[in-house]
């Protein structure tokens, strides 16, 4: 069996690692011109389902390394005013496992065949039941299954399920990261909650590594190369519905909305890495009608993109990867028909994927709205 994965995000790479470990041939096709063409690294919080799915797709020999570059987090989810006084709560406190997306992506890339500069333009189902993927600037690729793991703007979804389209929630936010130093120790009660003032909300989250990732890989898995990243605070400011940056940088736009805020909070944004600050829009994709059975399917944000306020986007994509891996291994071993295996995956994924989107949208008003 040969599987082609469109998209080198976390979900597609996790699936590829899981299939590779089972002896299934898999190639990943990424439209970016290089793996590091754009920054893709912010803090993620994995729930038990997402973490278990990730571990199941990774080689056992990397589990110790994974454990060393994540950390356990407990957050109270408080709502604070601009002077860091408690004025409410977002809900019950939460536990989770914090991982840096950039670090995790490099771990998942290790050992895989990844073709960059491979922008998918369409596909054809061949007479023998296989699928031929077409690309803008490279030769076509033939596989038994094409998996669209190519994000909210999925080219695979556009061809497979053209009536399933992204919905723009209208919410915008600027996001950045700042080295975690002693100066910001007093902000710890804001981690996992929000700071509200001047019509905006600022969300903070800390990433701490048990061992710096580069050092951990050199010690525990020399075949893995991880980026040299140190502890940091991820901050994200939710803008008003009509929020725009104008001529300001994301950092300047955030600071412009923080007059009179606590000096430690302003310093956090002032000291952010400008190269890792950006403006993002919140779009969602809700699974609609099932498409006809065939050698093409979807995974992650390509079929159920969630609002990040739900904290379940990466977790759901990793769950997809592990479930599809299990189904495809059964097909590769001759225990079931490939289309039946893919159909089983899709039936389950549609149910929990739609629920993940609903949950994320339900959580949006509490995060983006006034205190």
C-alpha positions as CSV (number, residue, x, y, z in Angstrom):
1,X,0.0,0.0,0.0
2,X,1.2,3.5,-0.8
3,X,-0.3,6.6,0.8
4,X,0.2,10.2,-0.3
5,X,-0.4,12.9,2.3
6,X,-1.0,16.5,1.2
7,X,0.2,18.9,3.8
8,X,3.1,18.8,6.3
9,X,1.2,20.0,9.3
10,X,1.0,18.1,12.6
11,X,-1.9,15.8,11.6
12,X,-0.5,14.7,8.3
13,X,3.0,14.2,9.7
14,X,1.7,12.3,12.7
15,X,-0.2,10.0,10.3
16,X,2.9,9.5,8.1
17,X,5.0,8.6,11.2
18,X,2.4,6.0,12.3
19,X,2.2,4.5,8.8
20,X,6.0,4.4,8.4
21,X,6.3,2.6,11.7
22,X,3.9,-0.1,10.4
23,X,5.8,-0.5,7.2
24,X,3.3,1.3,5.0
25,X,4.9,3.4,2.2
26,X,4.0,7.1,2.6
27,X,5.1,10.3,1.0
28,X,4.2,13.8,2.2
29,X,3.7,16.7,-0.3
30,X,3.9,20.2,1.1
31,X,3.1,23.4,-0.9
32,X,5.5,25.6,0.9
33,X,8.9,26.0,-0.9
34,X,10.8,24.7,2.2
35,X,9.9,23.3,5.6
36,X,11.1,26.4,7.3
37,X,9.5,28.8,4.8
38,X,7.2,30.3,7.5
39,X,7.2,30.2,11.2
40,X,4.8,27.6,12.6
41,X,5.6,27.4,16.3
42,X,3.4,28.4,19.2
43,X,2.3,26.7,22.4
44,X,-0.2,23.8,22.2
45,X,-2.0,22.1,25.1
46,X,-2.6,18.4,24.5
47,X,-5.4,16.6,26.3
48,X,-5.1,12.9,27.2
49,X,-6.7,11.8,23.9
50,X,-4.4,13.9,21.8
51,X,-1.3,13.0,23.7
52,X,-2.1,9.2,23.6
53,X,-2.7,9.5,19.8
54,X,0.6,11.2,19.3
55,X,2.5,8.6,21.3
56,X,0.9,5.8,19.5
57,X,2.0,7.2,16.1
58,X,5.6,7.8,17.2
59,X,8.3,5.1,17.5
60,X,8.7,3.8,21.0
61,X,12.3,5.0,21.1
62,X,11.2,8.6,20.9
63,X,8.8,8.5,23.8
64,X,11.5,9.5,26.3
65,X,12.4,12.4,24.1
66,X,8.8,13.5,23.9
67,X,8.4,13.3,27.6
68,X,11.5,15.5,28.0
69,X,10.3,18.4,25.8
70,X,6.8,18.7,27.1
71,X,5.5,19.9,30.5
72,X,2.5,19.4,32.6
73,X,0.3,22.5,33.1
74,X,-2.3,23.4,35.6
75,X,-4.2,26.7,34.9
76,X,-6.9,28.4,37.0
77,X,-8.5,30.2,33.9
78,X,-9.0,33.5,35.7
79,X,-10.2,36.7,34.2
80,X,-8.1,39.6,35.3
81,X,-8.4,43.4,34.6
82,X,-5.6,45.4,33.0
83,X,-4.0,45.8,36.5
84,X,-4.0,42.1,37.1
85,X,-6.9,42.1,39.6
86,X,-9.2,39.1,39.5
87,X,-12.6,40.0,38.1
88,X,-14.0,36.6,37.1
89,X,-13.3,33.1,35.9
90,X,-13.6,31.4,32.4
91,X,-14.6,28.1,33.9
92,X,-13.1,25.2,35.9
93,X,-9.3,24.9,36.2
94,X,-7.7,22.6,33.6
95,X,-4.8,20.2,33.4
96,X,-2.9,19.6,30.2
97,X,0.4,18.8,28.5
98,X,2.1,21.7,27.0
99,X,4.2,21.2,23.8
100,X,5.7,23.7,21.4
101,X,4.4,23.2,17.9
102,X,7.7,24.1,16.2
103,X,9.5,21.5,18.2
104,X,6.8,18.8,17.7
105,X,6.8,19.4,14.0
106,X,10.5,18.9,13.7
107,X,10.2,15.7,15.7
108,X,7.4,14.4,13.4
109,X,9.4,15.3,10.3
110,X,12.3,13.0,11.2
111,X,12.9,10.2,8.7
112,X,9.9,11.0,6.5
113,X,10.0,11.6,2.7
114,X,8.7,15.2,2.4
115,X,8.4,16.8,-1.0
116,X,8.3,20.6,-0.7
117,X,7.2,23.1,-3.4
118,X,4.4,20.6,-4.1
119,X,1.2,22.6,-4.5
120,X,-1.6,20.2,-5.3
121,X,-3.9,21.4,-8.1
122,X,-6.2,18.4,-8.3
123,X,-6.4,14.6,-8.6
124,X,-7.9,11.9,-10.8
125,X,-9.2,8.5,-9.7
126,X,-7.7,5.9,-12.1
127,X,-9.4,2.9,-13.6
128,X,-7.7,0.5,-11.2
129,X,-9.1,2.4,-8.1
130,X,-5.9,4.2,-7.3
131,X,-5.6,8.0,-7.3
132,X,-3.2,10.3,-9.2
133,X,-2.4,13.6,-7.5
134,X,-1.5,16.5,-9.7
135,X,0.9,19.4,-8.7
136,X,1.7,22.8,-10.1
137,X,5.5,22.3,-10.5
138,X,6.2,18.6,-10.2
139,X,5.2,15.3,-11.8
140,X,2.0,13.6,-10.7
141,X,2.1,11.0,-7.9
142,X,0.1,7.8,-7.8
143,X,-1.1,6.2,-4.5
144,X,-3.7,3.9,-3.2
145,X,-5.0,6.7,-1.0
146,X,-4.6,10.5,-1.0
147,X,-5.1,12.2,2.4
148,X,-5.9,15.9,2.4
149,X,-4.2,17.2,5.5
150,X,-3.6,20.6,3.9
151,X,-5.4,22.9,6.4
152,X,-8.3,25.3,6.3
153,X,-7.7,26.3,2.6
154,X,-7.4,22.6,1.6
155,X,-7.0,22.0,-2.1
156,X,-8.0,18.4,-1.6
157,X,-11.2,19.4,0.1
158,X,-12.0,21.8,-2.8
159,X,-12.0,19.0,-5.2
160,X,-13.5,16.2,-3.0
161,X,-16.2,18.2,-1.2
162,X,-16.5,21.6,-2.9
163,X,-19.6,22.6,-0.9
164,X,-17.7,22.3,2.4
165,X,-16.1,25.7,2.8
166,X,-14.5,27.8,5.6
167,X,-16.6,30.2,7.6
168,X,-14.9,33.4,8.8
169,X,-16.0,34.1,12.4
170,X,-15.0,37.8,12.0
171,X,-12.7,37.5,15.0
172,X,-9.1,38.6,14.5
173,X,-6.2,38.3,16.9
174,X,-2.5,39.2,17.0
175,X,-0.2,36.6,18.5
176,X,3.4,36.6,19.6
177,X,6.0,35.1,21.9
178,X,8.3,36.5,24.5
179,X,11.2,34.8,26.3
180,X,10.1,33.7,29.8
181,X,12.4,35.5,32.3
182,X,12.1,36.2,36.0
183,X,10.7,39.6,35.1
184,X,7.4,38.0,34.1
185,X,7.1,35.6,37.1
186,X,4.3,37.7,38.5
187,X,2.1,37.1,35.4
188,X,1.8,33.4,36.2
189,X,-1.8,33.7,37.6
190,X,-2.8,35.0,34.2
191,X,-1.6,31.9,32.3
192,X,-4.5,30.0,30.8
193,X,-7.0,32.8,31.4
194,X,-7.4,36.3,30.0
195,X,-6.6,39.9,30.8
196,X,-9.5,42.2,29.7
197,X,-9.4,45.9,29.2
198,X,-10.0,48.7,26.6
199,X,-12.4,46.4,24.7
200,X,-9.8,43.7,24.0
201,X,-8.7,40.4,25.6
202,X,-5.1,39.3,26.1
203,X,-4.5,35.5,26.5
204,X,-1.2,34.3,28.0
205,X,0.3,30.8,28.1
206,X,3.7,29.7,29.3
207,X,5.9,27.0,27.6
208,X,8.6,25.5,29.8
209,X,10.8,22.6,28.8
210,X,12.2,20.0,31.2
211,X,15.3,20.1,29.0
212,X,15.9,22.5,26.1
213,X,14.8,20.5,23.0
214,X,18.0,20.6,21.1
215,X,19.9,19.3,24.1
216,X,17.3,16.6,24.8
217,X,17.5,15.3,21.3
218,X,21.3,15.2,21.3
219,X,21.2,13.1,24.5
220,X,18.2,10.8,23.9
221,X,17.7,10.5,20.1
222,X,20.7,11.7,18.1
223,X,18.9,11.0,14.8
224,X,16.5,13.7,15.7
225,X,17.4,17.4,15.2
226,X,15.2,19.8,17.3
227,X,15.3,23.6,17.2
228,X,17.2,25.5,19.9
229,X,14.2,27.0,21.7
230,X,14.0,28.2,25.4
231,X,11.1,28.8,27.7
232,X,8.7,31.5,26.5
233,X,5.3,33.1,27.0
234,X,2.8,33.0,24.1
235,X,0.4,35.9,24.1
236,X,-2.6,36.5,21.9
237,X,-4.8,39.6,21.8
238,X,-8.3,39.2,20.6
239,X,-9.3,42.4,18.6
240,X,-12.7,44.0,18.4
241,X,-14.9,42.7,15.4
242,X,-13.7,45.6,13.3
243,X,-10.1,45.3,14.4
244,X,-7.4,46.0,11.9
245,X,-3.7,46.8,12.1
246,X,-3.7,49.7,9.7
247,X,0.0,50.5,9.1
248,X,1.0,49.1,12.5
249,X,3.0,45.9,13.1
250,X,1.1,43.2,15.2
251,X,3.3,44.2,18.2
252,X,2.5,47.9,17.7
253,X,-1.2,47.2,17.3
254,X,-1.3,45.3,20.5
255,X,0.5,48.0,22.5
256,X,-1.7,50.7,21.0
257,X,-4.7,49.0,22.7
258,X,-3.0,48.8,26.1
259,X,-2.7,52.3,27.4
260,X,-2.4,52.3,31.2
261,X,-2.1,48.5,31.5
262,X,0.1,46.9,34.2
263,X,3.8,47.6,33.3
264,X,4.7,43.9,33.3
265,X,2.0,43.1,30.8
266,X,3.1,45.9,28.5
267,X,6.7,44.8,28.9
268,X,5.8,41.3,27.9
269,X,4.5,42.6,24.5
270,X,7.3,45.1,24.1
271,X,9.9,42.4,24.5
272,X,8.3,39.9,22.0
273,X,10.2,38.6,19.1
274,X,8.9,40.8,16.2
275,X,9.7,38.0,13.7
276,X,7.3,35.7,15.5
277,X,4.4,38.1,15.8
278,X,1.5,38.0,13.3
279,X,-2.2,38.8,12.6
280,X,-4.5,35.8,12.3
281,X,-8.1,35.4,11.5
282,X,-10.4,32.7,13.1
283,X,-12.0,30.6,10.4
284,X,-13.8,27.3,11.0
285,X,-14.7,24.3,8.7
286,X,-17.7,22.3,9.7
287,X,-18.1,18.7,8.3
288,X,-21.1,18.6,6.0
289,X,-22.4,15.9,3.8
290,X,-20.2,12.8,3.4
291,X,-18.6,12.4,-0.1
292,X,-18.8,9.3,-2.2
293,X,-16.5,6.5,-1.1
294,X,-13.1,6.5,-2.9
295,X,-9.4,6.7,-2.5
296,X,-9.4,10.2,-1.2
297,X,-10.1,11.4,2.4
298,X,-9.5,14.4,4.7
299,X,-7.9,14.9,8.0
300,X,-7.5,17.7,10.6
301,X,-8.3,21.4,9.7
302,X,-9.1,20.4,6.1
303,X,-12.4,19.0,7.3
304,X,-13.0,20.2,10.9
305,X,-11.1,23.4,11.5
306,X,-11.9,24.8,15.0
307,X,-11.5,28.1,16.7
308,X,-8.4,28.1,18.8
309,X,-10.4,29.2,21.7
310,X,-11.7,25.6,22.1
311,X,-8.2,24.3,22.6
312,X,-9.0,21.2,20.6
313,X,-7.7,21.7,17.0
314,X,-4.4,19.9,17.3
315,X,-5.9,17.3,19.6
316,X,-8.6,16.4,17.1
317,X,-6.1,16.3,14.2
318,X,-3.8,13.9,16.2
319,X,-6.9,11.8,17.0
320,X,-7.7,11.7,13.2
321,X,-4.1,10.6,12.5
322,X,-4.1,7.7,15.0
323,X,-7.6,6.5,14.0
324,X,-6.8,6.6,10.3
325,X,-3.5,4.9,10.9
326,X,-5.2,2.0,12.7
327,X,-7.8,1.6,9.9
328,X,-5.2,1.7,7.2
329,X,-2.9,-0.9,8.9
330,X,-5.9,-3.3,8.9
331,X,-6.3,-2.8,5.2
332,X,-2.5,-3.1,4.5
333,X,-2.5,-6.4,6.4
334,X,-5.4,-7.7,4.3
335,X,-7.9,-7.8,7.2
336,X,-10.3,-5.5,5.5
337,X,-11.0,-3.7,2.2
338,X,-9.3,-0.2,1.8
339,X,-12.5,1.6,1.1
340,X,-14.2,0.0,4.1
341,X,-11.3,1.0,6.3
342,X,-11.4,4.6,5.1
343,X,-15.2,4.7,5.4
344,X,-15.0,3.5,9.0
345,X,-12.5,6.3,9.8
346,X,-14.7,8.9,8.1
347,X,-17.9,7.9,10.0
348,X,-16.2,8.2,13.4
349,X,-14.2,11.4,12.4
350,X,-17.3,13.2,11.1
351,X,-19.0,12.7,14.5
352,X,-16.3,13.8,16.9
353,X,-14.9,16.4,14.4
354,X,-18.3,18.2,14.2
355,X,-18.5,18.2,18.0
356,X,-15.0,19.7,18.2
357,X,-16.0,22.6,16.0
358,X,-19.2,23.2,18.0
359,X,-17.3,23.1,21.3
360,X,-14.8,25.6,20.0
361,X,-17.5,28.0,18.8
362,X,-19.3,27.7,22.1
363,X,-16.1,28.8,23.9
364,X,-15.5,31.8,21.6
365,X,-17.8,34.4,23.2
366,X,-16.2,33.9,26.7
367,X,-12.7,34.4,25.3
368,X,-13.4,37.1,22.7
369,X,-16.2,38.9,24.5
370,X,-16.0,41.5,27.3
371,X,-15.2,40.4,30.8
